[in-house]
Amino acid sequence: MKKKVYKFFLLFLVILISIFSGYENPNLVEVPKKYARFIIKKMGIKDSFFNKKIENIDPDKNEKKEERFSEFNGNSFSLYLSKVKSYSGKSASLIIKNNNNKIDYEIFTQKGLLIKDNKTSEINLPLSFYTDKDGGVKSVFIIKNKYFALLSLKKFGCIYASLINLKKKEELMKTDCIPDEDGINLGGLGGAFIKDKKGILLTIGAPTHISEEIDMLAQKSNSPFGKILFIKNEEFLDNSKTEVKYDIFSKGHKNPQGLTFLDDTIFSLEHGPQGGDELNKIVKGKNFGWPIASLGTRYNDGKSYLKSHIDNNFEEPIFTFSPAVAPSSLSVCPDNLKRYYKNYNCLMGLSLRGMSILIFLLDKKKSKVIGVEKIFLEKRLRHFGLSPEGNTFFDKENNFYITSDNDGMYKIKFNKFR
């Protein structure tokens, strides 16, 4: 009884502080409200004005059956699209598990929710979790059955990116405060990853649309922004470590949202500025030029980037989109598509603004793009479903899974090859 009275008193005190702080400075209300919400959840009070009710959409109730399956025509084949799950928001990761031939999925959203089967719950996030400026959870991955997340946080006016252990809420890596707060756009944090036996490659973008100060972090070796980082597995698994160490694998990236292995070669799919979205062949130790060189134009004045990749010893993209398609995830192709294009190397990408699946055909040396096909699906496509090992999940029938913003999760298959 005493503990319950104490909790109510503590809650009353936090609310009182929030009111007075908010009267002097409304921006200060943010943290006290989070503490109040945390206490309410611990006390088991549901659906209060602090703790919004979590709603999950049942596709069987909200979708007509004839809309659950669609066929789209590619140049040389058809694409079958069927909805698996409806939900609102943007995904941070889609993890697919094969449980005795039954497909289990975990959809992590950028707002900090986990959608699993027919249940939606809150992820175990720190109180400083920050979703303004297009922030939130950007990526979730698994190492030795432990879940980790890249996300944006805000403490005492400092906005930064952090890697956390989701179970313990421990910050294992945190960046310096992002400068030029007015110019921050956390949609540019990247969050793509691939894993090998030794560790993980993780992208962290330069989070802005219009800020030269933030953009130039991509060229600074003492900053993780605008980089692809390599982190060894033991850094995550050593319980004595309070902070993981990383190596800069490559730099000069704007916003890499797609990353994949094609055999032993690494490719990334990256946002440019206005135009200039890129497919890059990633080489360790190389500089990819952002924000000094790009085939896009500037957001603020529309002027081009006049510096040359070659003259500055930068790596050139192997393909550039103009106009921009806002690319997101990148993957290898399913076996049936690879067999069809057996004389080429095959990659798949997703796009947001372009609302398309992108199919890249590369030469045998993986250095030249032969062609790009866009299959328009009328949806903002965000993530491929990945296995816990971090590879694109394909079932025995060559189905794979994707997420669509404020829409849901879909199953896709290429068929009717001509």
C-alpha positions in Angstrom: 0.0 0.0 0.0 2.8 2.4 0.9 4.5 1.7 -2.5 1.3 2.6 -4.3 0.9 5.8 -2.4 4.5 6.7 -3.1 4.0 6.1 -6.8 0.9 8.3 -7.0 2.8 11.0 -5.1 5.8 10.7 -7.5 3.4 10.9 -10.4 1.7 14.0 -9.0 5.1 15.6 -8.5 6.2 15.0 -12.0 2.9 16.4 -13.4 3.2 19.5 -11.2 6.8 20.0 -12.5 5.6 19.6 -16.1 2.9 22.3 -15.6 5.3 24.9 -14.2 8.1 24.1 -16.6 5.7 24.2 -19.5 4.4 27.6 -18.4 7.9 29.0 -18.5 9.1 27.0 -21.5 6.8 24.7 -23.5 9.8 22.8 -24.9 10.7 21.6 -21.4 7.5 19.7 -21.0 8.7 16.9 -23.3 10.9 15.0 -20.8 8.7 15.3 -17.7 5.7 14.0 -19.7 7.8 11.0 -20.8 8.6 10.3 -17.1 5.0 10.6 -16.2 4.0 8.2 -19.0 6.7 5.7 -17.9 5.3 5.7 -14.3 1.7 5.3 -15.5 2.7 2.3 -17.6 4.6 0.7 -14.6 1.5 1.2 -12.5 -0.7 -0.5 -15.1 -3.0 2.4 -15.9 -4.3 2.0 -19.4 -5.5 4.4 -22.1 -4.7 7.6 -20.1 -4.0 10.9 -21.8 -0.3 10.1 -21.4 -0.5 6.7 -22.9 -2.4 6.5 -26.2 -4.2 3.4 -27.1 -2.3 1.3 -29.6 -4.4 0.4 -32.5 -3.7 -2.4 -35.0 -5.5 -2.8 -38.3 -7.0 -6.2 -39.1 -6.8 -6.6 -42.9 -9.6 -9.1 -43.0 -12.0 -6.4 -41.6 -10.7 -3.4 -43.5 -9.8 -4.8 -47.0 -12.0 -6.2 -49.7 -10.9 -9.7 -50.6 -10.5 -8.8 -54.3 -7.9 -6.2 -53.3 -5.7 -8.7 -51.5 -4.1 -10.0 -54.7 -2.8 -8.0 -57.7 -0.8 -8.8 -60.8 1.6 -6.3 -62.4 3.3 -6.6 -65.7 7.1 -6.3 -66.1 8.8 -6.2 -69.4 9.4 -10.0 -69.5 7.4 -11.4 -66.6 4.6 -10.7 -64.2 4.7 -9.8 -60.6 2.2 -11.1 -58.1 1.5 -9.0 -55.0 -0.7 -10.0 -52.1 -1.2 -8.3 -48.7 -0.1 -10.1 -45.6 -0.8 -7.4 -42.9 -2.2 -3.9 -42.8 -0.8 -1.3 -40.4 -0.1 2.4 -40.2 3.2 4.2 -40.0 6.7 3.6 -41.5 8.7 0.4 -40.9 12.2 0.4 -39.4 12.8 -3.3 -40.1 11.0 -6.4 -41.2 12.3 -9.6 -39.8 11.0 -12.9 -41.2 11.4 -16.3 -39.4 10.6 -19.7 -40.9 9.0 -21.6 -38.0 8.5 -25.2 -39.3 7.3 -23.9 -42.7 5.1 -21.3 -41.0 6.1 -17.7 -41.7 6.5 -15.6 -38.6 7.2 -11.9 -38.9 8.2 -8.9 -36.7 7.5 -5.5 -38.1 9.4 -2.7 -36.2 8.0 0.8 -36.9 9.9 4.1 -36.8 7.5 5.3 -34.0 8.8 2.5 -31.7 6.2 -0.2 -32.1 6.5 -4.0 -32.7 3.8 -5.7 -34.8 4.0 -9.4 -34.3 1.2 -11.7 -35.5 -2.0 -10.0 -34.4 -0.4 -8.0 -31.5 1.1 -4.6 -31.4 3.3 -3.5 -28.5 5.8 -0.8 -27.6 9.5 -1.5 -28.1 11.6 -1.1 -24.9 13.0 2.3 -25.7 14.8 5.0 -23.6 12.8 8.0 -22.4 15.0 10.2 -24.6 13.6 8.5 -27.7 12.9 11.3 -30.3 10.6 11.1 -33.2 10.4 14.8 -34.4 12.2 15.9 -37.5 11.4 12.6 -39.1 13.3 10.7 -36.5 12.6 7.5 -34.6 13.8 3.9 -34.9 15.8 3.6 -38.2 16.9 0.0 -38.0 16.6 -3.2 -35.9 18.9 -6.2 -36.3 19.8 -9.4 -34.4 23.2 -10.6 -33.3 23.3 -14.0 -31.4 19.5 -13.7 -30.6 19.9 -10.2 -29.1 18.1 -7.3 -30.6 19.8 -4.0 -31.3 18.4 -0.7 -32.8 19.7 2.4 -34.5 17.5 5.4 -33.5 17.4 9.1 -32.7 17.5 10.5 -29.2 17.3 13.9 -27.6 18.7 14.9 -24.2 19.0 18.4 -22.9 18.5 19.9 -26.3 21.1 17.6 -27.9 19.8 15.6 -30.9 22.0 12.6 -31.7 21.9 9.0 -33.1 22.5 6.0 -30.9 22.8 2.2 -31.0 21.0 0.5 -28.2 20.5 -2.9 -26.8 16.7 -3.2 -26.9 16.4 -5.6 -24.0 18.5 -3.5 -21.6 17.9 -0.1 -23.2 21.7 0.4 -22.9 23.3 3.0 -25.3 26.2 1.1 -26.9 27.2 3.9 -29.3 26.1 7.5 -29.5 27.2 10.3 -31.8 28.0 13.8 -30.9 25.1 16.3 -31.0 24.0 17.0 -34.5 24.9 20.7 -35.3 22.5 23.2 -37.0 19.3 22.0 -35.2 17.1 23.9 -37.6 18.6 22.0 -40.5 18.2 18.5 -39.1 16.2 15.9 -41.0 16.5 12.6 -39.3 15.0 10.8 -42.3 18.5 10.9 -43.6 20.0 8.6 -40.9 20.3 5.6 -43.2 20.2 2.4 -41.1 20.9 -0.2 -43.8 23.0 -3.1 -42.7 24.5 -6.4 -43.8 26.2 -9.1 -41.7 29.1 -11.5 -42.2 30.6 -14.0 -39.7 32.8 -11.3 -38.1 30.5 -8.4 -37.7 28.0 -6.0 -39.2 28.3 -3.2 -41.8 25.9 -0.4 -40.8 25.1 2.9 -42.6 24.6 6.2 -40.9 23.7 9.0 -43.2 24.1 12.8 -43.1 20.7 13.7 -41.6 19.6 16.9 -43.4 18.1 18.3 -46.6 19.6 21.8 -46.4 22.6 22.2 -44.1 26.2 22.4 -45.3 27.4 22.0 -41.8 25.7 18.7 -41.4 26.5 17.6 -44.9 30.2 18.1 -44.4 30.2 15.6 -41.5 30.3 13.0 -44.2 33.8 14.0 -45.0 35.1 14.2 -41.4 36.9 11.2 -40.2 36.0 11.9 -36.6 32.3 11.7 -37.2 30.1 8.6 -37.9 27.7 10.6 -40.1 27.8 10.0 -43.8 29.7 6.7 -43.3 29.4 2.9 -43.6 30.7 1.5 -40.3 32.0 -1.9 -39.4 31.4 -3.2 -35.9 32.7 -6.6 -34.8 30.2 -9.1 -33.2 32.2 -9.2 -30.0 31.6 -5.5 -29.5 27.9 -6.2 -29.1 28.3 -9.4 -27.1 30.9 -8.4 -24.5 28.9 -7.6 -21.4 31.8 -5.7 -19.9 31.7 -3.1 -22.7 29.5 0.0 -22.2 30.4 1.4 -25.6 31.1 -0.4 -28.9 34.0 0.6 -31.1 33.6 0.9 -34.8 35.8 1.3 -37.9 34.9 3.5 -40.8 34.6 1.2 -43.8 33.8 4.0 -46.3 32.8 7.7 -46.2 31.2 10.4 -48.3 27.7 9.0 -48.3 24.5 11.1 -48.1 21.7 8.7 -47.0 22.4 5.0 -47.8 19.1 3.1 -47.1 20.0 0.0 -49.0 23.0 -2.3 -48.5 23.6 -5.9 -49.8 26.2 -8.5 -50.7 26.2 -9.8 -54.3 28.5 -12.8 -53.8 31.5 -11.1 -52.1 30.8 -7.6 -53.5 29.0 -4.9 -51.5 26.5 -2.5 -53.1 24.6 0.4 -51.6 21.5 2.3 -52.8 21.6 5.9 -51.7 19.5 9.1 -51.7 21.0 12.0 -53.6 19.8 15.6 -53.2 17.4 16.8 -55.9 18.2 14.0 -58.4 21.4 12.1 -58.2 20.1 9.0 -56.3 22.9 6.4 -56.6 23.7 2.7 -56.9 27.3 2.4 -55.5 29.8 -0.5 -55.6 31.3 -0.2 -52.1 35.1 -0.6 -51.7 36.7 -0.5 -48.2 38.5 2.7 -47.5 37.1 4.7 -50.4 35.4 8.1 -50.4 32.2 8.5 -52.4 32.2 12.2 -52.5 29.2 13.6 -50.7 28.6 16.6 -50.4 31.4 17.7 -52.6 30.5 15.8 -55.8 27.0 14.6 -56.9 25.0 14.4 -60.1 22.0 15.9 -58.3 21.3 19.6 -57.6 21.1 21.6 -54.4 17.8 21.8 -52.5 18.1 25.5 -51.6 19.0 27.1 -54.9 18.9 24.3 -57.5 22.5 24.8 -58.5 24.6 21.7 -59.5 27.6 20.2 -57.8 30.4 21.2 -60.1 33.2 19.2 -58.5 34.3 16.0 -60.3 34.4 12.6 -58.6 37.5 11.6 -60.6 39.4 14.9 -60.1 38.9 14.6 -56.3 39.8 10.9 -56.2 36.2 9.9 -55.3 34.4 6.7 -56.3 31.8 7.3 -59.0 28.4 5.8 -58.7 27.8 2.9 -61.2 24.3 4.2 -61.8 22.5 7.5 -61.1 18.8 8.3 -61.2 17.6 11.6 -62.6 15.0 12.5 -61.7 15.1 11.1 -58.2 13.2 8.0 -57.2 14.0 8.2 -53.4 15.4 4.6 -53.2 15.2 2.6 -50.0 16.2 -1.1 -49.5 18.5 -3.2 -51.7 18.5 -6.9 -52.2 19.8 -9.8 -54.3 17.2 -11.3 -56.7 15.2 -14.5 -56.0 16.5 -17.6 -57.7 13.8 -17.7 -60.4 14.7 -14.2 -61.5 18.4 -14.9 -61.4 17.9 -18.0 -63.5 16.0 -15.9 -66.1 18.8 -13.4 -66.2 21.5 -16.0 -66.0 23.9 -14.0 -68.3 23.9 -11.0 -65.8 24.1 -10.2 -62.2 20.8 -9.2 -60.7 19.9 -6.8 -57.9 16.5 -5.5 -56.6 15.8 -2.2 -55.1 12.7 -0.5 -53.6 11.7 3.2 -54.0 9.6 5.6 -52.0 8.8 8.5 -54.4 9.2 6.2 -57.4 6.7 3.7 -55.8 8.4 0.9 -57.7 10.5 -2.2 -57.5 13.7 -1.6 -59.3 15.6 -4.4 -61.1 19.3 -3.7 -61.8 21.1 -5.9 -64.4 24.9 -5.8 -64.1 27.6 -7.2 -66.2 29.6 -10.3 -65.1 32.3 -8.1 -63.5 29.7 -6.2 -61.4 31.1 -2.9 -62.6 28.6 -1.8 -65.2 24.8 -1.5 -65.1 23.3 -2.9 -68.3 19.7 -1.9 -67.6 17.2 -0.8 -64.9 13.6 -1.8 -64.9 11.0 0.0 -62.8 7.8 -1.9 -61.9 5.3 0.7 -60.7 3.3 -0.6 -57.7 1.6 2.7 -56.6 3.0 2.3 -53.1 5.9 3.9 -51.1 8.1 0.8 -50.7 10.3 0.8 -47.6 12.0 -2.5 -46.6 12.7 -6.1 -47.8 11.9 -8.8 -45.2 15.2 -10.1 -43.8 16.0 -13.3 -42.0 17.5 -13.1 -38.4 20.9 -13.5 -40.1 20.3 -10.3 -42.1 19.8 -11.9 -45.6 16.7 -11.3 -47.7 14.2 -13.9 -46.9 13.0 -16.1 -49.8 10.8 -19.1 -49.3 10.9 -22.3 -51.3 8.5 -20.9 -53.9 10.7 -17.7 -54.4 8.2 -15.5 -52.5 9.7 -12.5 -50.7 8.3 -9.8 -48.5 8.3 -6.0 -48.4 6.7 -3.1 -46.4 4.8 -0.1 -47.7 4.5 3.2 -45.8 1.1 3.6 -44.0 -0.1 0.6 -45.8 1.2 -2.8 -44.7 3.3 -5.8 -45.4 3.1 -7.6 -48.8 4.2 -10.9 -50.3 5.7 -10.8 -53.8 6.6 -13.3 -56.5 7.9 -13.0 -60.0 6.0 -15.3 -62.4 4.9 -15.9 -66.0 8.4 -15.5 -67.5 8.2 -14.9 -71.2 
